[in-house]
Amino acid sequence: MPPAPDPLPPPSPTPSTARSTAEHPGSGPALLEVAHLSVTYANGARGVQDVSLRVGEGEIIAVLGRNGAGKTSTLRGISGFLRSEHTTVGGQVVFEGRELRGAGPTKTFRRGIVLVPEREKVFPALRVSEHLHLAGAHGVPPSAPCAFEPLERLRDRRAGLLSGGERQMLALEVAWRSQPRLLLVDEASLGLAPVVVKELMSRLRSMASERRTAVILVDQDASSALRVADRAYVINHGQVTWEGATNTVSAADIAREYLGTSR
């Protein structure tokens, strides 16, 4: 068993970032508990070695790490998208008190877990309105106002003609209309302009608060992720190397100590 994650020297939280215990959405029982998750691919490569994490109702946790650290494999191991890839998943994935490890994506979706992947988020040939119609099968009428307001004027546009930020908004909108209990978001900020990232992250925080939806946010942009997350985990070589509340550490500290960058 790997040693416990080393804590970063925590700076004192500022009044603008500190959250009281009453405000902390993850202070109650865990909605999801992952214990000693491991992922081994058919070629023998270890995508995840030993990852344990928890997320509470209405809480956003950020999962940070370099390329190849095991972040995406962790999300896919939780959501069941590895069953068709001859991949071995070990450890425990407990959602709302019931074991999920070994369940396929259909079962996890029915339980309320929705994954927004890094790539292939939308159907390029379908219009925005058609995406909303598909999502409407899960309870939200297609005519309902979009959580991401810019999509309202784009309802007749094909997804393949949207900008990168608009496609990300659409992917999150479709996922949101599925009324998830747990939303898994992989690299929401990848390739997007800072102003778009800021808007996406702000809306994601509001969405989590409105329905008490839990969110696991995987991102290489530590600064953006930490601004909206309640807690963070840093993964390196398939293992958790640090975890803690986001109001006790800066993005610069995490980047310098664990990500090998200055961001």
N, C-alpha and C positions, 0 to 999 in steps of 0.2 A: 504494500500500500504506500503511495507517495506521501511525503511529509505534508503537513497542513500548510496552506498558502501563507506566505509571509506578508504581514501587513505593511503598507506604506506608512511612513511617518505622516500622520494626519494633520494638516493645517487646521486652524480654528475656522469653523464655518462662518461666513459672513451673514449679516441679517437678511440679505437678498436671496441666499441659497439655503439657509437652514430650514429644516422642516421639523415641526413638533411631532411627538409620538402620536398624537391624535390625528395628525395629517398624514401619517405614513400608511399608505394603503396596504402594505404587505405585512403589517404587524400582527394580523390575525392568522387563522389557520391557512396552511398552504393550499392553493388550488392545484398546483402541480409540484410534485417532488421527484427529482431525478437523482438516483443514487448509483454511483460508480458505473456510469454509462460507458460502454466501449463499442466501437464500430470497427470491424475488420472486413475489408473488401475481398472479392474473390481472388485477387492476385496476391493476397497476403498483406497488403498495405494496411497499416493501422490508421484510420482516419481520426479515431478518438480512443484514448487509452483509459482515462479515468476521470469522468466529469460528473460532479454532483452540484445540483443547484435547486433552488425553489423559487416559486413566484406566487404571490398572493392575489386575491381578487382585486382588480383595479390598479394593480401595480405594474410599472414598466421597469424591466431590468434590461440593461445593456450587456451584450456579450462582445467583448473586444479581443482583438488579436491580429497578428500578421496574416498575410496570405498563407494558406496551408496549415494554419494552426489547429483546425478542427471545428471551426465555428459552424460552417454549413452542414458538415456531417452531424453535428450535435442536433441541429434543427430537424434534419431528415430522419435521424434516429428517433426523435420524439414523435414526429408526425406520421411515421409509418411508410415513408416513401423509399425505403431501402429493401422492402421485401422482394421486389421483382428483380433485384440486382445481385442475387446470390451473395448477399452480405450477411455477416453474423453480427447480431446486436446483443450485447450482454448488459448486465446491470438491471436496474428497476426504473420504470417510468410509471408513476402513480398519479392519476388524474381524478380529482374529486373522490379520493379514497379507493379507487379501483385500478388494478394493474393494466397497463396499456401496451407494454413491450410485446412485440410480435404482431400487434394489430396492424392491418393495412390502412392506407389513406382514407378509404371509404368509411371504415369504422371510426377512425379518429375524427373525421369531419362530422359524422353524425353525433359524436360526443361533444362537438363544439370547438374543435381545434382546427384552425385554418392557417395554411402556410401561404405567404406571398413570396415566391422564389426570386432569386437574383435575376434570372433570365426567363424568357418565354412567359411573361406575366399576362399578356393579353393576346387576343386573336386578331391579327392585323387586318383580315378581310371583313371583320364585323364592325358595324358602327357602334359608337358609344351607347346609343339607345338599346342596341341588341344585347350588349353586355349587361346592361341594367335589367333587361327583360329576363335574361338567364338567371341573374341573381335574385330576381323577384320570386322565383320558385320557392325561396326559403323564407318568405313572409313579408318582405318590404316591397310595396308596389313599385313598379318601374317608374311611375309618374311622381313618386315622392321626391322632394328636393334633395339634391346631391349634398353630401357632407363637404365635399370639395367644390366650392361654388364655381370655379372656372369651368367645370364640366357641363354646367347648365347650357352654356352657349355652344357647346361642342357635341351635343347629343346626336346630330346628324352626320358627324365626321367619322370616317373609318379610323380604327385604332392605328393602322399602319401609317397614317398621316399625322399622328400626334407627335409632339416633341417628347423628349425623354422624361421631362417632369410631368407632362400631361399623362403619359402612359403609366407612370408610377402612381399618380393620383387615381387613375382609373382602376388599376390593380387593387389599390387600397380600398377604393369605393366598393368594388365588387365583393371583396373580402368582408368589408364592414356590413354590407347588406345581407350577408349570410348569418348575421347575428352571432358571432363567435363568442365563446367564453374565454378562449385563449387565442391570441393572434400572434403568429410567428412571422417576423418580417426580416428578410435577408437582404442586406445592403441597400437600404432605401435611398441612400445619398449618392450611390455610385454614378459618377459621370455627370452629376447635376450641378448647376450654378449655385453658389452659396445662398442667394436670395430664395431660390426654389427650395433648397434643403431646409432653410429656416421655416418656410411656410408649411412644408410637409410635417416637420417635427412638431411644430406648434399644434397643428390640427390633430396629429396622432395623440398628443397629450390630452387634448380636449375630448377626443373620441373615447379614450380609455376612462376618463373621469365620468363622462355622461352615462355610460352603461356599466361601469365597474368591470370593464373588460381587461383582462390581464394581457400584457404584451411582452414578448421576448424580442428585443431589437438587436440584430447582429449588424455590426457596422465597423468599417475601418476608420471612419471619421470619429475619433474619440470625443472631440469637442462638441459636435452636434448631438451625439448620443447621450453624453453625460448631462447636457442641458435639460433633457426631458425625462431621463431615467431616475428612478428612486434609488436603485442599487446597481452595481456593476460587477461583472465577472471578467477576468482576463484569462484567456486560454493560450497556452503555448505548448507545442508538441503534443496536442491532444489531452492536456491536463490543465486544471485550474491552478493558476499561479498566484492569483490575488482575487479577493472579493471584499466588498464593503459598500457603505452608503456613499452616494455620489456627493453629498454635502460635506464629506470629510477629505476629499482628494481633488486635485485639479487634473484636467486633461493633460497638462504639461508634465505633471509628475508621472502619470501612467505611461505616457508616450516615451518619456526618457528612461524610466526604470524597466518597462516591460515590453514596449513595442519597438524600441531601438530607433525612434524618430524624435523630432523636436515638436511635433504637433500637439 
